[in-house]
C-alpha cells in the first residue's frame, strides 16, 4: 500500500507530461477538435430528443413510451456497432468524419422539421434512429484514426483522454441545449431549437475535419481487404471467439457482469427521474419546473462522472481496483433508498450525483480489469461485446421500469429493488476480490 502512495505523485506528473506532449501533435489536436465538436453536438441533439419524447405536450408520456424510445434508439445501435469497422476499413476515415457529420446535420434538421410539423411517432423515431446509426460510424472513425496521429508510447494516454473529453463535451452540449430551449415560444418550439442547433453544430464538426489531409487517418490505400461478405462473417466469428476467450478470463467476465448490473440500476433510476420531472415536479400544466430539474439532473450526474475520473486513481491506489468497485456499489446501495424514497427534487439530485460517481467509478475499474486481463489480440472484440452489454442492460432496465413505475414515477418498490441489486453486486465483487487475493497469495507462496 505504501508503494502505491509513494509513487502516485510521480505517476500523476508523468501523465501531465504525456498530456502536454499529446497536444503538441498537430494531427491529434485536429482530431480532438472534431471529436469535441461532434460529441458536443450529440449532447445537444440527445437532450432535444429526450425533452421532446418526455415533455411533448401532445401526449402523456409513460414509462412504456420511454422504454420503447430507448429500445428503438439503442438496440440497433448496439448490434450495428461491432460491424461498423468492417465498412470503416473500406473508406477514408477523414471522409467518414466529414460526410458522416454532414449527413447527421441533414438528418438532425430533418428531425427538427418533423417536430415542428407534428408527424406520426414512427417517422420521428426513424429519423432519430438514423442520426444515432451514423453516430456509430463517426465514433468508430475517431477511435480508428487515433493511432495515426500519436506515437505508440502515448497511445494509451490518448485513448484515455479522447473519450473522456468527448463525454464531457457531450455533457456540456446537453446543458447548452437546455439553455437554448429557454428561448422557445412553446415546448415543440424549444425542442425544435435544440435539434436545429445540433444540425448546425454537426456542420461545424464536419468542416473541422477538412483541416486534416484526406489520407491522414488512413486506411492505407494499398491495404489488402477481404470481400465485404467475408469480412462481415469474420466479424461475427470474431465476436464468438471473443466471448469464448472471455469465459476463460473469470475476473474480466465477472467484472463485466457486475458492471452490467450497475448499468441496469442506473437505467432504472434514470427512467424514474424522467417520470418525476415529467409528472411529479411540474407546476400544473406548465412543464418549466420539470424541464429545469431535468437539466439539473443531467448536470449533477455529469459532475458525478467527472468526480469519479478525478478520485478513482487515488481510490484504486488505496483500495485496489475491485475494492473501489465494491465501495461504489455499496455507496449506491445505501444512498439510493436514503435519498430516493423522499421523491423530492433536492434529495433525488444528490442521488443523481452519487449514481454518476458510482457508475463511472465502476466503469473505470472495469476498463482497467478488462485491459489488464484480456489478451491484446482479443481486446477489441471484448470491448465491442462490452458496448453491447452496456446498452442492452440500459434498455432492459427501462423495460422493467415501464412495468413497475406508476405514471408519476413514485415507486418505492423499484428503488428498494435497485438498492438490493447494488448490494448484491457489492457482495459478488467482494467475493471475487477475496478469491483473487487468495490466488495471488497462493501463487507468491508457491513461488
C-alpha positions as CSV (number, residue, x, y, z in Angstrom):
1,X,0.0,0.0,0.0
2,X,2.8,2.4,0.8
3,X,4.4,1.6,-2.5
4,X,1.3,3.0,-4.4
5,X,1.0,6.1,-2.3
6,X,4.7,6.8,-2.6
7,X,4.7,6.7,-6.4
8,X,1.4,8.3,-7.1
9,X,2.7,11.9,-7.5
10,X,5.3,10.7,-10.0
11,X,2.7,8.8,-12.0
12,X,0.5,11.9,-12.0
13,X,3.3,14.1,-13.1
14,X,4.2,11.7,-15.9
15,X,0.5,11.7,-17.1
16,X,0.5,15.5,-17.2
17,X,3.7,15.5,-19.2
18,X,2.2,13.0,-21.6
19,X,-1.0,15.1,-22.0
20,X,1.1,18.2,-22.8
21,X,3.1,16.1,-25.3
22,X,-0.1,14.9,-27.0
23,X,-1.3,18.4,-27.6
24,X,1.9,19.1,-29.5
25,X,0.9,16.6,-32.2
26,X,-1.0,18.7,-34.8
27,X,-2.9,15.7,-36.0
28,X,-4.1,14.9,-32.5
29,X,-5.2,18.4,-31.9
30,X,-7.2,18.4,-35.1
31,X,-8.8,15.0,-34.5
32,X,-9.6,16.0,-30.9
33,X,-11.3,19.2,-32.2
34,X,-13.5,17.0,-34.5
35,X,-14.4,14.8,-31.5
36,X,-15.3,17.6,-29.2
37,X,-17.5,19.3,-31.7
38,X,-19.1,16.0,-32.7
39,X,-19.9,14.9,-29.2
40,X,-20.9,18.4,-28.1
41,X,-23.4,18.2,-31.0
42,X,-24.5,14.8,-29.8
43,X,-25.3,16.2,-26.4
44,X,-27.4,19.0,-27.8
45,X,-29.3,16.5,-30.1
46,X,-29.9,13.9,-27.4
47,X,-31.3,16.4,-24.9
48,X,-33.5,17.9,-27.6
49,X,-34.7,14.4,-28.4
50,X,-35.2,13.4,-24.8
51,X,-37.2,16.5,-23.9
52,X,-39.4,16.0,-27.0
53,X,-40.2,12.4,-26.0
54,X,-40.7,13.1,-22.3
55,X,-42.2,16.6,-22.3
56,X,-44.2,16.6,-25.5
57,X,-47.5,18.4,-24.8
58,X,-49.3,16.3,-27.4
59,X,-49.1,13.1,-25.4
60,X,-49.0,11.9,-21.9
61,X,-45.6,10.2,-21.8
62,X,-45.5,7.0,-19.8
63,X,-42.6,4.8,-18.7
64,X,-43.5,2.4,-21.5
65,X,-43.0,5.2,-24.0
66,X,-39.6,6.0,-22.7
67,X,-38.6,2.3,-22.7
68,X,-39.8,2.0,-26.3
69,X,-37.8,5.1,-27.3
70,X,-34.6,3.7,-25.6
71,X,-35.1,0.3,-27.4
72,X,-35.6,1.9,-30.8
73,X,-32.6,4.2,-30.4
74,X,-30.1,1.9,-28.5
75,X,-30.6,-1.7,-29.6
76,X,-30.0,-1.3,-33.4
77,X,-27.0,1.0,-32.5
78,X,-25.6,-1.8,-30.2
79,X,-26.0,-4.5,-32.8
80,X,-24.5,-2.3,-35.6
81,X,-21.5,-1.2,-33.6
82,X,-19.2,-4.3,-33.9
83,X,-19.7,-4.3,-37.7
84,X,-19.0,-0.6,-38.2
85,X,-15.3,-1.2,-38.5
86,X,-15.8,-3.5,-41.5
87,X,-17.2,-0.7,-43.6
88,X,-14.9,1.8,-42.0
89,X,-11.8,0.0,-43.2
90,X,-13.0,0.5,-46.8
91,X,-13.4,4.3,-46.6
92,X,-11.0,7.2,-45.9
93,X,-11.7,7.9,-42.2
94,X,-11.3,11.7,-42.7
95,X,-14.0,11.5,-45.3
96,X,-16.2,9.5,-42.9
97,X,-15.9,12.3,-40.3
98,X,-16.6,14.9,-43.0
99,X,-19.6,13.3,-44.7
100,X,-20.8,11.5,-41.6
101,X,-21.3,14.8,-39.8
102,X,-22.8,16.4,-42.9
103,X,-25.3,13.5,-43.1
104,X,-26.1,13.9,-39.4
105,X,-26.6,17.6,-39.9
106,X,-29.2,16.9,-42.6
107,X,-30.9,14.3,-40.5
108,X,-31.0,16.4,-37.4
109,X,-32.5,19.3,-39.3
110,X,-35.0,16.9,-40.8
111,X,-35.9,15.7,-37.3
112,X,-36.4,19.3,-36.3
113,X,-38.8,19.7,-39.2
114,X,-40.7,16.6,-38.1
115,X,-41.1,18.0,-34.6
116,X,-42.5,21.3,-36.0
117,X,-45.0,19.6,-38.3
118,X,-46.2,17.1,-35.6
119,X,-45.7,13.9,-37.7
120,X,-46.5,10.3,-36.6
121,X,-44.2,9.0,-33.9
122,X,-42.8,6.2,-36.1
123,X,-41.4,8.7,-38.6
124,X,-39.8,10.8,-35.9
125,X,-38.2,7.7,-34.4
126,X,-36.9,6.6,-37.8
127,X,-35.2,9.9,-38.3
128,X,-33.7,9.9,-34.8
129,X,-32.5,6.3,-35.3
130,X,-30.8,7.3,-38.5
131,X,-28.8,10.0,-36.6
132,X,-27.7,7.5,-33.9
133,X,-26.7,4.9,-36.6
134,X,-24.4,7.4,-38.4
135,X,-23.1,8.3,-35.0
136,X,-21.7,4.8,-34.6
137,X,-19.5,5.3,-37.7
138,X,-18.3,8.7,-36.7
139,X,-17.2,7.5,-33.2
140,X,-15.5,4.4,-34.7
141,X,-13.7,6.6,-37.2
142,X,-12.5,8.9,-34.4
143,X,-11.1,5.9,-32.5
144,X,-9.6,4.1,-35.6
145,X,-7.8,7.3,-36.7
146,X,-6.2,7.9,-33.3
147,X,-3.1,5.6,-33.8
148,X,-2.3,7.6,-37.0
149,X,-1.9,10.9,-35.2
150,X,0.1,10.0,-32.0
151,X,3.1,7.8,-31.4
152,X,2.9,4.3,-29.9
153,X,4.2,5.4,-26.5
154,X,1.4,7.8,-25.9
155,X,-1.4,5.8,-27.4
156,X,-2.8,4.6,-24.1
157,X,-2.9,8.2,-22.7
158,X,-4.6,9.3,-25.9
159,X,-7.2,6.6,-25.7
160,X,-7.9,7.7,-22.1
161,X,-8.0,11.4,-22.8
162,X,-10.1,11.5,-26.0
163,X,-13.2,9.6,-24.9
164,X,-13.2,11.4,-21.5
165,X,-13.0,14.7,-23.2
166,X,-15.7,13.7,-25.6
167,X,-18.0,12.6,-22.8
168,X,-17.5,16.0,-21.0
169,X,-18.2,17.8,-24.3
170,X,-21.5,15.8,-24.7
171,X,-22.5,16.8,-21.1
172,X,-21.8,20.4,-21.8
173,X,-23.7,20.2,-25.0
174,X,-26.7,18.8,-23.1
175,X,-26.5,21.8,-20.8
176,X,-26.3,24.1,-23.8
177,X,-29.5,22.5,-25.2
178,X,-31.4,23.3,-22.0
179,X,-30.2,27.0,-22.2
180,X,-31.3,27.2,-25.9
181,X,-34.7,25.8,-25.0
182,X,-35.4,28.8,-22.8
183,X,-35.8,30.9,-26.0
184,X,-38.6,28.7,-27.4
185,X,-42.1,30.0,-27.5
186,X,-43.6,26.6,-26.9
187,X,-42.5,23.1,-25.9
188,X,-42.4,22.0,-29.5
189,X,-40.5,25.2,-30.4
190,X,-38.0,24.6,-27.6
191,X,-37.2,21.1,-28.9
192,X,-37.0,22.2,-32.5
193,X,-34.5,24.9,-31.5
194,X,-32.2,22.3,-29.8
195,X,-32.5,19.9,-32.7
196,X,-31.8,22.7,-35.2
197,X,-28.8,23.9,-33.2
198,X,-27.5,20.3,-33.3
199,X,-27.8,20.3,-37.0
200,X,-25.7,23.5,-37.3
201,X,-23.1,22.1,-34.9
202,X,-22.8,18.9,-36.9
203,X,-21.9,21.0,-39.9
204,X,-19.1,22.7,-38.0
205,X,-17.9,19.3,-36.8
206,X,-17.7,18.1,-40.4
207,X,-16.0,21.2,-41.6
208,X,-13.4,20.9,-38.9
209,X,-12.3,17.6,-40.4
210,X,-11.2,19.5,-43.5
211,X,-8.2,20.8,-41.5
212,X,-6.7,17.3,-41.9
213,X,-5.3,15.8,-45.1
214,X,-7.8,13.3,-46.6
215,X,-5.3,10.4,-46.1
216,X,-4.0,11.4,-42.7
217,X,-6.3,9.0,-40.7
218,X,-6.0,6.0,-43.1
219,X,-6.6,3.3,-44.0
220,X,-3.6,2.7,-46.3
221,X,-4.9,2.9,-49.9
222,X,-2.9,-0.2,-50.9
223,X,-4.1,-2.3,-48.0
224,X,-5.4,-5.7,-48.9
225,X,-9.0,-6.1,-47.7
226,X,-11.3,-9.2,-47.9
227,X,-14.7,-9.1,-49.6
228,X,-17.4,-7.4,-47.6
229,X,-19.4,-10.5,-47.0
230,X,-16.3,-12.4,-45.9
231,X,-15.4,-9.5,-43.6
232,X,-18.8,-9.4,-42.0
233,X,-18.8,-13.2,-41.4
234,X,-15.3,-12.9,-40.0
235,X,-16.5,-10.2,-37.6
236,X,-19.4,-12.4,-36.4
237,X,-17.0,-15.3,-35.8
238,X,-14.6,-13.0,-34.1
239,X,-17.2,-11.9,-31.6
240,X,-18.0,-15.5,-30.8
241,X,-14.3,-16.2,-30.3
242,X,-14.1,-13.1,-28.0
243,X,-16.9,-14.5,-25.9
244,X,-15.2,-17.8,-25.6
245,X,-11.9,-16.1,-24.6
246,X,-13.8,-14.0,-22.0
247,X,-15.2,-17.2,-20.5
248,X,-11.6,-18.2,-19.7
249,X,-10.9,-14.9,-18.0
250,X,-13.1,-15.2,-15.0
251,X,-12.1,-11.9,-13.4
252,X,-12.9,-9.9,-16.5
253,X,-16.1,-11.8,-17.1
254,X,-17.4,-11.3,-13.5
255,X,-16.4,-7.6,-13.5
256,X,-18.2,-7.0,-16.8
257,X,-21.3,-8.8,-15.5
258,X,-21.2,-6.7,-12.3
259,X,-20.9,-3.5,-14.4
260,X,-23.9,-4.7,-16.4
261,X,-25.9,-4.8,-13.2
262,X,-24.7,-1.3,-12.2
263,X,-25.7,0.0,-15.7
264,X,-29.1,-1.8,-15.3
265,X,-29.7,0.0,-11.9
266,X,-28.6,3.4,-13.4
267,X,-31.1,2.9,-16.3
268,X,-34.0,2.2,-14.0
269,X,-33.2,5.2,-11.9
270,X,-32.9,7.4,-15.0
271,X,-36.4,6.5,-16.1
272,X,-37.6,7.2,-12.6
273,X,-36.1,10.7,-12.7
274,X,-37.6,11.3,-16.1
275,X,-41.0,10.5,-14.9
276,X,-40.7,12.5,-11.7
277,X,-39.6,15.5,-13.9
278,X,-42.5,15.0,-16.3
279,X,-45.3,14.5,-13.9
280,X,-44.4,14.9,-10.2
281,X,-42.3,18.0,-10.3
282,X,-44.2,20.1,-12.9
283,X,-46.4,23.0,-11.9
284,X,-49.8,22.1,-13.2
285,X,-49.9,22.3,-17.0
286,X,-46.6,24.0,-17.2
287,X,-43.5,21.9,-17.7
288,X,-40.9,24.5,-16.9
289,X,-40.2,23.2,-13.4
290,X,-39.8,19.7,-14.6
291,X,-37.5,20.7,-17.5
292,X,-35.4,22.7,-15.1
293,X,-35.0,19.8,-12.7
294,X,-34.1,17.5,-15.7
295,X,-31.4,20.0,-16.6
296,X,-30.1,19.9,-13.0
297,X,-30.1,16.1,-13.0
298,X,-28.0,16.0,-16.2
299,X,-25.6,18.5,-14.7
300,X,-25.1,16.8,-11.3
301,X,-24.9,13.4,-12.8
302,X,-22.2,14.7,-15.2
303,X,-20.5,16.2,-12.2
304,X,-20.5,12.7,-10.5
305,X,-18.9,11.3,-13.6
306,X,-16.2,13.9,-13.5
307,X,-15.6,13.4,-9.8
308,X,-15.1,9.7,-10.4
309,X,-12.5,10.4,-13.0
310,X,-10.6,12.7,-10.5
311,X,-10.7,10.4,-7.4
312,X,-10.6,6.9,-9.0
313,X,-6.8,6.8,-9.4
314,X,-6.4,7.7,-5.7
315,X,-9.1,5.3,-4.6
316,X,-7.7,2.4,-6.6
317,X,-4.2,3.1,-5.1
318,X,-5.8,3.0,-1.6
319,X,-8.3,0.1,-2.0
320,X,-7.3,-1.7,-5.2
321,X,-9.4,-1.9,-8.4
322,X,-12.0,-4.4,-7.1
323,X,-12.1,-2.7,-3.7
324,X,-13.0,0.6,-5.3
325,X,-15.8,-1.2,-7.3
326,X,-17.1,-2.6,-4.0
327,X,-17.2,0.8,-2.5
328,X,-19.0,2.3,-5.5
329,X,-21.7,-0.3,-5.3
330,X,-22.0,-0.1,-1.5
331,X,-22.3,3.7,-1.7
332,X,-25.1,3.4,-4.2
333,X,-26.9,0.6,-2.2
334,X,-27.0,2.8,0.9
335,X,-27.7,6.2,-0.5
336,X,-30.2,5.4,-3.3
337,X,-33.0,4.5,-0.8
338,X,-31.9,7.0,1.8
339,X,-32.3,9.8,-0.8
340,X,-34.6,8.5,-3.4
341,X,-37.5,7.4,-1.3
342,X,-38.3,11.0,-0.5
343,X,-39.2,11.6,-4.2
344,X,-38.4,15.2,-3.7
345,X,-36.1,17.2,-6.1
346,X,-33.2,18.0,-3.9
347,X,-32.6,14.6,-2.3
348,X,-33.0,13.0,-5.8
349,X,-30.5,15.4,-7.3
350,X,-27.9,14.4,-4.6
351,X,-28.7,10.7,-5.5
352,X,-28.1,11.6,-9.2
353,X,-24.6,12.8,-8.3
354,X,-23.9,9.6,-6.3
355,X,-25.1,7.4,-9.1
356,X,-23.0,9.3,-11.6
357,X,-19.9,8.8,-9.3
358,X,-20.7,5.1,-8.6
359,X,-21.4,4.2,-12.2
360,X,-18.4,5.9,-13.7
361,X,-16.1,4.7,-10.9
362,X,-17.1,1.1,-11.5
363,X,-16.7,1.6,-15.3
364,X,-13.2,2.9,-14.8
365,X,-12.4,-0.2,-12.8
366,X,-13.9,-2.5,-15.4
367,X,-12.0,-0.8,-18.2
368,X,-8.8,-1.4,-16.2
369,X,-9.6,-5.1,-15.4
370,X,-10.5,-5.9,-19.0
371,X,-7.4,-4.1,-20.4
372,X,-5.1,-5.9,-18.0
373,X,-6.5,-9.4,-18.0
374,X,-7.6,-9.9,-21.7
375,X,-5.1,-10.8,-24.4
376,X,-4.3,-8.0,-26.7
377,X,-5.4,-10.0,-29.8
378,X,-9.0,-10.2,-28.3
379,X,-9.2,-6.8,-26.7
380,X,-11.1,-5.1,-29.5
381,X,-13.7,-7.8,-29.7
382,X,-14.2,-7.9,-25.9
383,X,-14.8,-4.1,-25.9
384,X,-17.3,-4.5,-28.7
385,X,-19.2,-7.0,-26.5
386,X,-18.8,-4.7,-23.6
387,X,-20.5,-1.9,-25.6
388,X,-23.4,-4.2,-26.5
389,X,-23.8,-5.3,-22.8
390,X,-23.8,-1.7,-21.7
391,X,-26.7,-0.7,-23.9
392,X,-28.7,-3.9,-23.6
393,X,-28.6,-3.6,-19.8
394,X,-29.8,0.0,-20.1
395,X,-32.8,-0.9,-22.3
396,X,-33.7,-3.9,-20.1
397,X,-33.8,-1.5,-17.1
398,X,-36.1,0.8,-19.0
399,X,-38.4,-2.1,-19.8
400,X,-38.5,-3.2,-16.1
401,X,-39.2,0.4,-15.1
402,X,-42.1,0.5,-17.6
403,X,-43.7,-2.4,-15.8
404,X,-43.1,-1.2,-12.2
405,X,-43.4,2.6,-12.4
406,X,-46.7,4.5,-11.9
407,X,-47.2,7.5,-14.2
408,X,-45.8,9.9,-11.7
409,X,-42.6,7.9,-11.2
410,X,-43.1,7.3,-7.5
411,X,-42.3,3.6,-6.9
412,X,-40.7,2.6,-3.5
413,X,-40.6,-1.0,-4.7
414,X,-38.4,-0.1,-7.7
415,X,-36.0,1.9,-5.6
416,X,-35.7,-0.8,-3.0
417,X,-35.2,-3.4,-5.7
418,X,-32.4,-1.3,-7.3
419,X,-30.8,-0.9,-3.8
420,X,-30.8,-4.6,-3.3
421,X,-29.2,-5.2,-6.7
422,X,-26.5,-2.7,-5.8
423,X,-25.9,-4.6,-2.6
424,X,-25.8,-8.0,-4.3
425,X,-23.3,-6.5,-6.8
426,X,-21.1,-5.3,-4.0
427,X,-21.2,-8.7,-2.3
428,X,-20.4,-10.5,-5.6
429,X,-17.4,-8.3,-6.4
430,X,-16.2,-8.5,-2.8
431,X,-16.2,-12.3,-3.2
432,X,-14.3,-12.0,-6.5
433,X,-11.8,-9.7,-4.8
434,X,-11.2,-12.2,-2.0
435,X,-10.7,-15.1,-4.4
436,X,-8.3,-13.0,-6.5
437,X,-6.2,-12.1,-3.4
438,X,-6.2,-15.7,-2.2
439,X,-4.9,-16.9,-5.6
440,X,-2.3,-14.2,-5.7
441,X,-1.2,-15.1,-2.2
442,X,-1.0,-18.8,-3.0
443,X,1.0,-18.1,-6.2
444,X,3.5,-16.0,-4.3
445,X,3.8,-18.7,-1.6
446,X,4.3,-21.4,-4.2
447,X,6.9,-19.2,-6.0
